[in-house]
Amino acid sequence: MADPNHLVMEEMRSIKAMHVDSMSKLGELCSDVRALVIELRHTQKGFDEVSGRVSEVEKQIHALHIESATNRPFMEIARSMNRNVWLAIGSAVLAVAGTNYDKFVG
C-alpha cells in the first residue's frame, strides 16, 4: 500500500506543475493583451486622423456649396451669354447660307 505522505507529495507536485503551467499561460495572455492594447492605440490614432480629415473635407464641401451658391447668378449669366453666342453664330451661318443659296442651286 502507498504511503500517505507519498500520495500527498505527488498531489503537491501535480498542483505545483498546474500552477506553473497556469502562470505561464497567464504570462502569455498578458503579453497578448499588451500587444492588442498597442494595436488598439495605433488603430485609434489612425481613426482619429481619418476623422480629422473627414471633418476638414466636410468643411471644404460646405465652403464649396456656399461659393457655388454665390456664383450661381454669374453662372446663369454665362450660360445665357453662351446660348446667345450660339444663337448668333447659328443665325450668321443661316444668313450666309441664305445669301449664297442662289449660287449653290443655280
C-alpha positions in Angstrom: 0.0 0.0 0.0 1.2 3.5 -0.9 2.5 5.8 1.9 0.0 8.6 2.6 2.9 11.1 2.7 4.0 9.9 -0.7 0.5 10.4 -2.1 0.3 14.0 -0.6 3.7 14.8 -2.1 2.6 13.5 -5.6 -0.5 15.6 -5.3 1.5 18.7 -4.3 3.9 18.2 -7.3 0.9 17.9 -9.6 -0.7 21.0 -8.1 2.7 22.8 -8.4 3.0 21.8 -12.1 -0.5 23.0 -12.8 0.3 26.3 -11.0 3.5 26.8 -13.1 1.6 26.0 -16.3 -1.3 28.4 -15.3 1.2 31.1 -14.6 3.0 30.5 -17.9 -0.3 30.7 -19.7 -1.3 33.9 -17.8 2.1 35.5 -18.8 1.3 34.6 -22.5 -2.2 36.1 -22.1 -0.8 39.3 -20.6 1.7 39.6 -23.4 -1.1 39.1 -26.0 -3.2 41.7 -24.2 -0.3 44.2 -24.3 0.1 43.6 -28.0 -3.6 44.2 -28.5 -3.5 47.4 -26.5 -0.7 48.7 -28.6 -2.5 47.7 -31.8 -5.7 49.4 -30.5 -3.8 52.6 -29.8 -2.4 52.6 -33.3 -5.9 51.9 -34.7 -7.4 54.7 -32.6 -4.7 57.1 -33.7 -5.4 56.2 -37.4 -9.2 56.6 -36.7 -8.6 60.0 -35.2 -6.5 61.1 -38.2 -9.2 59.9 -40.6 -11.9 61.6 -38.5 -9.9 64.8 -38.7 -9.6 64.5 -42.5 -13.3 63.8 -42.9 -14.1 66.8 -40.8 -11.8 69.0 -42.9 -13.3 67.7 -46.2 -16.8 68.4 -44.8 -15.8 71.9 -44.1 -14.3 72.3 -47.6 -17.5 70.8 -49.2 -19.6 73.2 -47.1 -17.4 76.1 -48.3 -17.8 75.0 -51.9 -21.6 74.8 -51.5 -21.6 78.4 -50.3 -19.2 79.5 -53.0 -21.4 77.7 -55.6 -24.5 79.4 -54.3 -22.9 82.8 -54.5 -21.6 82.1 -58.0 -24.9 80.8 -59.3 -26.2 84.1 -60.7 -22.9 84.6 -62.6 -23.1 81.0 -63.9 -26.7 81.7 -65.1 -25.5 84.9 -66.9 -22.6 83.0 -68.5 -25.0 80.2 -69.7 -27.3 82.8 -71.1 -24.5 84.5 -72.9 -23.2 81.2 -74.2 -26.7 80.4 -75.5 -26.9 83.9 -77.2 -23.5 83.4 -78.8 -24.6 80.1 -80.3 -27.8 81.6 -81.5 -25.8 84.5 -83.1 -23.4 82.0 -84.7 -26.3 79.9 -86.0 -28.1 83.0 -87.3 -24.9 84.1 -89.1 -24.4 80.7 -90.7 -28.0 80.7 -91.8 -27.7 84.2 -93.2 -24.6 83.3 -95.1 -26.2 80.2 -96.4 -29.3 82.1 -97.4 -27.4 84.7 -99.3 -25.3 82.1 -101.1 -28.2 79.7 -101.7 -28.7 81.0 -105.2 -25.1 80.4 -106.1 -25.2 76.8 -104.9 -28.6 76.0 -106.5 -28.3 78.0 -109.7 
